[in-house]
Amino acid sequence: MPGKRKIIFGVLSVLVFLAVFILPDFIFAAENLEEICQLEKIEQNCAVLSPSECRVLLEKCESYFQDKSAEIEKDIDRTQTEKETLENQIYILKNKIKKLDYQIYQNNLMIKDLSFQIGDTEDSIEKTSLKIEDSKNQLSKILREIYEQDQRSTVEILIGEGELSDFFDNLVALESLNSKNQELLKSIKSLKSSLETQKQSLDEEKGGLERTVEVQTLQKQESDETKKNQEYFLKLTEVEYQKYLNEKKEVEKKAAEIRSRIFELIGVPKAPTFGEALELAKYVEKITGIRPAFLLAVLTQESNIGKNVGQCYLKNSKTGSGVVAYNGKEISRVMSPTRDVTPFLNICSDLGRDPYNTPVSCPMSYGWGGAMGPGQFIPSTWVLYEDKIQAVIGKSPDPWDIKDAFLATGIYLKELGGISNEWRAAMKYFSGASWKKNEEFYGNSVIALAKKYQADIEVLESQ
């Protein structure tokens, strides 16, 4: 019996191990999160789940959409690279085609000029040929004259010429003319030969340029065809790129809606308990990376985590003066009229608040007041972060809402370098980039509070 009990106990242990550690992961892996994480499905499931179970589901879905957004981002980067590569190749081809157009145009001008030169050379050759024929005719005539003179008898010469010396003079003159004409004929023939050589050279140069133009025209056609193909693929890539952008936008929208739902589920009132504030701070850490103890310390320093969001009301939008909330005493410098009043009025208008009965911080001994909500943002700073907060929660943020204030403070601290240097970030949070050494009390106080909160958090988490 004991042996059987051991076997049964062992089997049960394996089953429990499977049920607790392996099966949930297997089932979760088999889940179709694309379908489960649609907001309608989430609402249906959360209607029958406990708040903690609903939150687990929401966080799973948020993680799913974050992963999906990261995957789409990789696709966007890839298609962007492909797009840039194709655009660069098309740009190069356009320049190549333009260059070939210029070369073809230039070569066609040269061919045209060579055609004129060849025409002129052909005319010169024709004229030279006519001169050669004329010279030949003249030589023939002179040679006939010389021949006829040679055939005359002495009696005929004496009868025909007054004196014998006249005959010899005529004969010498004919011989001299014959010699000059032969030299001229030789020179004309040499000119004709030179012109023919020149024409042949011009014909060859023209032929070479015509072949170059043919090659360049083919290269242009080939480049133009390649450019058209790449433009076609660029259009496809652009369509794919825009598709991924739209998909990423949709995924980010769903993720923001889920984050907003998680914030609603936390259900923090205006002045939260430490446990509620810690829950919010932990969630903000997932988004921003800011340590919860540090975030809580800053918010404590600013507003005692939402318990004191300001004791003054703005009353005069032109001068920025106002009153103390609890006694109605008039006070100047409640809000900077040039820097903060206009954004403050716009924020209140968007949220449906009465700007003249909405609490803001009173001025210290120097500077202006006007800081809003638990995070004590001045209006001109808040408007710089509205879009970033809205991208996370999926709706217009409210600086007096504890959840939005926690998130805004976390985002701002992250941008101030709060992940790597908390003290410096706290100093910049208090007085901007131009913080002074005599304000070190603020940074020192925040760090001391953060140390205390960290100890409290560790005690809570160990229980």
C-alpha positions, 0 to 999 in steps of 0.5 A, spaced: 500 500 500 505 505 501 508 503 494 501 505 491 500 511 495 507 513 493 506 512 486 499 516 486 502 522 490 507 522 484 502 522 479 498 527 482 504 532 483 506 531 476 499 533 474 499 539 479 506 541 476 503 541 469 496 545 471 500 550 475 506 551 471 506 548 464 498 548 462 497 556 463 503 557 458 501 552 453 494 555 453 496 562 453 501 560 447 495 557 444 490 563 445 489 568 439 491 574 442 489 578 435 482 576 437 482 576 444 485 583 445 480 587 441 476 592 445 469 589 445 472 582 447 476 585 452 470 588 455 466 582 454 471 578 458 472 583 463 465 583 465 465 576 468 472 577 470 474 580 477 478 586 477 485 583 478 484 578 472 481 583 468 488 587 469 492 581 468 488 580 461 489 588 459 496 587 461 497 581 456 494 585 451 498 591 452 504 587 451 502 583 445 500 590 442 507 593 444 510 587 441 506 587 434 508 595 434 515 593 435 515 588 429 511 593 424 516 598 426 522 593 423 517 592 417 517 600 416 524 601 417 526 595 412 521 598 407 523 605 408 530 603 407 528 599 400 524 606 398 530 610 399 535 605 395 530 605 390 529 613 390 537 613 390 537 608 384 532 612 380 535 619 381 542 616 379 538 613 373 535 620 371 542 623 371 545 618 367 539 619 362 540 626 362 547 625 361 546 621 355 541 626 352 546 631 352 551 626 349 546 624 344 544 631 342 552 634 342 554 628 338 548 629 333 550 636 332 557 634 331 554 629 326 551 635 323 557 639 322 561 633 319 555 632 314 556 640 312 564 639 312 563 632 308 559 636 303 564 642 302 569 637 301 565 633 296 564 640 292 571 642 293 573 635 290 568 636 284 571 643 283 578 640 283 576 634 278 573 640 273 580 643 274 583 637 272 579 636 266 580 643 264 588 642 265 588 636 261 584 639 255 589 645 255 595 640 255 592 636 250 592 642 246 599 644 247 601 637 246 598 638 239 601 644 237 608 642 239 606 635 235 604 640 229 610 644 230 615 638 230 611 636 223 613 642 219 619 642 214 624 647 214 621 650 207 614 651 211 617 654 217 621 659 213 615 660 209 611 661 215 615 665 219 618 671 218 625 669 221 627 662 223 628 665 230 621 666 231 619 659 230 624 657 235 621 662 240 614 659 239 617 652 240 620 654 247 614 658 249 610 652 248 615 647 251 615 652 257 607 652 257 607 645 257 611 644 263 607 649 267 601 646 266 604 639 267 606 642 274 599 645 275 596 638 273 600 635 278 598 640 284 591 639 282 591 632 283 595 632 289 589 637 292 584 632 289 588 626 293 588 630 299 581 632 299 579 625 298 583 623 304 580 628 308 573 626 306 574 619 307 577 621 314 570 625 315 566 619 313 569 615 318 569 620 324 561 621 322 560 613 322 563 613 328 559 618 331 553 615 328 555 608 332 556 612 338 549 615 338 546 608 336 549 605 342 548 611 347 540 611 344 540 604 346 543 605 353 538 611 354 532 606 352 535 601 357 536 606 363 529 609 361 526 602 362 530 600 368 527 607 371 520 605 369 521 598 373 524 601 379 519 607 379 513 601 379 517 597 385 517 604 388 510 605 388 509 598 391 514 599 396 510 606 398 504 602 398 507 597 403 510 603 407 503 606 408 500 600 409 505 598 415 504 606 417 497 605 418 497 598 421 502 601 426 497 607 428 492 602 429 496 598 433 498 604 437 491 606 438 489 600 441 495 600 446 493 607 448 486 605 449 488 599 453 493 603 457 487 608 458 482 602 460 488 600 465 488 607 468 481 607 469 481 600 472 486 602 477 480 607 480 485 612 483 481 618 487 484 625 487 488 624 493 490 616 493 493 612 498 500 610 498 498 603 495 494 606 490 500 611 488 505 606 488 500 602 483 500 608 479 508 609 479 509 602 478 505 602 471 508 609 469 515 605 470 513 600 465 512 606 460 517 611 462 523 607 466 522 612 472 523 608 478 517 608 482 520 611 489 523 617 485 516 619 482 513 618 488 518 623 491 517 628 486 510 628 486 510 628 494 515 634 494 510 638 489 503 637 491 504 631 497 501 626 491 495 630 489 493 633 496 495 640 495 494 642 488 494 650 489 491 655 493 490 661 488 485 663 483 487 667 477 482 673 476 486 677 471 488 674 464 491 681 462 496 682 468 496 675 471 494 677 478 489 673 482 486 671 489 488 666 495 483 661 495 481 660 502 481 668 504 479 672 497 486 676 498 488 679 492 495 677 490 499 679 484 504 674 479 499 668 480 500 667 473 505 669 467 500 673 462 505 673 457 507 665 458 502 661 461 495 665 461 493 663 454 495 656 454 492 655 461 485 658 458 486 653 452 487 647 457 481 649 461 476 650 455 478 644 452 477 640 459 470 644 460 473 648 467 472 655 469 479 658 469 478 663 474 475 658 479 481 652 478 486 652 483 493 653 481 499 654 485 501 661 489 507 665 487 513 664 491 517 670 494 520 670 487 517 668 480 510 667 478 505 661 480 500 658 476 503 651 476 497 646 475 495 639 478 499 634 482 505 634 478 505 642 478 506 643 471 506 650 469 501 651 463 506 653 457 510 646 459 504 642 460 502 643 452 509 641 450 507 634 453 500 633 451 501 630 445 506 625 448 501 623 454 495 623 449 499 618 445 499 613 451 492 614 454 488 615 448 485 621 450 486 628 452 490 629 458 488 633 464 493 636 469 488 635 475 487 628 474 492 624 478 493 618 473 494 623 468 499 627 472 503 621 474 504 619 467 506 626 465 511 627 471 514 620 469 515 622 461 518 629 463 523 626 468 525 621 463 526 627 458 530 630 464 535 624 464 531 622 470 533 614 469 541 616 469 541 622 474 535 623 479 538 628 483 539 633 476 533 631 473 529 633 480 533 640 480 531 641 472 524 639 474 524 644 480 527 650 476 528 648 469 535 647 465 538 654 469 537 651 476 542 654 481 546 651 486 542 655 492 536 651 490 540 644 492 535 643 497 530 641 492 534 635 489 536 633 496 529 633 499 527 629 493 533 624 493 532 623 501 524 622 500 526 617 494 530 613 499 525 613 504 519 610 499 524 605 496 525 602 503 517 602 504 516 599 497 521 593 499 517 592 506 511 592 502 513 587 496 517 582 502 510 581 505 
